[in-house]
Amino acid sequence: MKTILKWLVVGFCELILCFWILGTSANLVSAPSTLKVWFGVFGYLSGLVIIPGSSIYYVTRKIHRAKVQQRQLKATFPEDETSLFQLLDSQR
């Protein structure tokens, strides 16, 4: 459960960061300078797509690895009752 709690805390901080980036980007997009507008567009792109997408990819990759490891343990030791949460906590 430590892993899930860590992901929730990091996700909350990331959510605050994304909203801050979006707010800053809104100010930049409305600026008269072309360079500032492009910085604003990049801010929107990173706040809406890049940062959340990389986090979702990281979490799904970890969960997939834990599920594969759980299937391998079940195949090797049929009486093993290792939960997915235990495997997630044991991963580095």
Helices and strands as residue ranges (DSSP letters): H 2-29, H 34-45, I 46-50, H 51-76, H 84-90
